[in-house]
Amino acid sequence: MKPTITVIGGGLAGLTAAITCAEKGAGVVLHEAHQNLGGRARSTPAPYIANDGIHAFYKDGTAWRWLVAQGLAHPAVRLSAAQLVRIRFRDRGGLKPLPPADLIRMLTFGRRRRAPIDRSFRDWATSQFGSRAYHAAAGMLGPVLFEADPGRLSAAFAFERLLRAASFRQPITRYPAGGWGALVDRMAARARRLGVRIETGSRIDQIPGTGPVIVATGLDAARALLTDETLRWESGRCVLLDLALRRSRRDQCVTFDLQEGGFVERFSAQDPSLAPPGRTLLQGAMPLRAGESKAAGLTRLEALYDLCAPLWRHRLTWRRDQIAANRTGALDLPGTTWRDRPAIDRGDHIYLAGDAVAAPGLLAEVSINSALAAARLATNSLPGRRA
């Protein structure tokens, strides 16, 4: 009988870990507490296929390369040239086709500079590029990090992510065709072909007593399961608003709110399968300020929709809003890096995977990269394997 590894959690991290362990010859049982797999990568059912928040992969990352190597990345879509020219930036009241010149200079010449780990992004960026450039950059980082105050974060952490997200001349974002739920389905099918036993509706309240265990959940759930109060890290808080509208040529494709930190994208522009003919699907995010209510955040986000989707209230056919709190990825404060986050190896053959643990990458990349590391450690710990 194959030695067995238990994976707790059926999102991107759990499925990645399960596939990798099974490829290395281990038996794998995956437990997902919900009836559906996917975790934060779930999508709503047709006719409007909306992701659970704003999602994209970056093709220059190791996570995307792993998906490609596994045959899981495609079909995928990207913004076309026609859609790229319709990117808009809310700045000083109205929508503009270009960000402010100070931000352009920051993104162009700043690539030659190395941001420090131990200074805040606010202090460093203001001293290097000026207040105007900093405030515009903070607005662009809002939806990238789901954080209302990116200036409080480590300059190295924030600036690296700004430069990756702002590669407009050669966009590196990719979107799974049919929504992230389609990617989850492909991953689950791949896992099952490799012999992984997937049990949904299976809530695990204590760590199994035998064999390696990979806990691929959010830190809140992992903290309760492992009774370990150290499993904490900074994360964002954001209000999300998805709208399906009767189509209009006046709807923008991508809108960055440099004033408020919000973002709206017309996902059905690059992937028409996400909405029925004659309809368009937009997904928006607005990071919530300290102490700000959901209602107040929605008001700010709706004001952005007023600009990028004129008369949207009169064209509305479907709406969904929600708050994403402590489930939007790790944020590194000044003086910290990803290496300071909760370690993957917890001892006693228990391993963590997810978007807030000690692994590099941006958002979902952290989940996949940590799962690959956890799977390597777990399989190496099996009897007869080389450590």
Buried (B, 14 or more C-beta within 10 A) or exposed (E): EEBBBBBBBBBBBBBBBBBBBBBBEBBBBBBBBBEBBBBBBBBBEEEBBBBBBBBBBBBEBBBBEBBBEBEBBEEBBBBEEEBBEBBBBBBEEEBEEEBBEBBBEBBEEBEEEEBBBEBBBBBBBBEBBBEBBBBBBBBBBBBBBBBBBBBBBBBBBBBBBBBBBBEBEEBBBBBBBBBBBBBBBBBBEBBBEBEBBBEBEBEBEEBEEEBBBBBBBBBBBBBEBBEBEEBBBBBBBBBBBBBBBEBEEEBBBBBBBBBBBBBBBBBBBBBBBBBBEEBBBBBBBBBBBEEBEBEBBBEBBBBBBEBBBEEBEEBEBBEBBEBBBBBBBBBBEBEBEBEEBBBBBBEEBBBBBBBBBBBBBBBBBBBBBBBBBBBBBBBEBBEEEEE
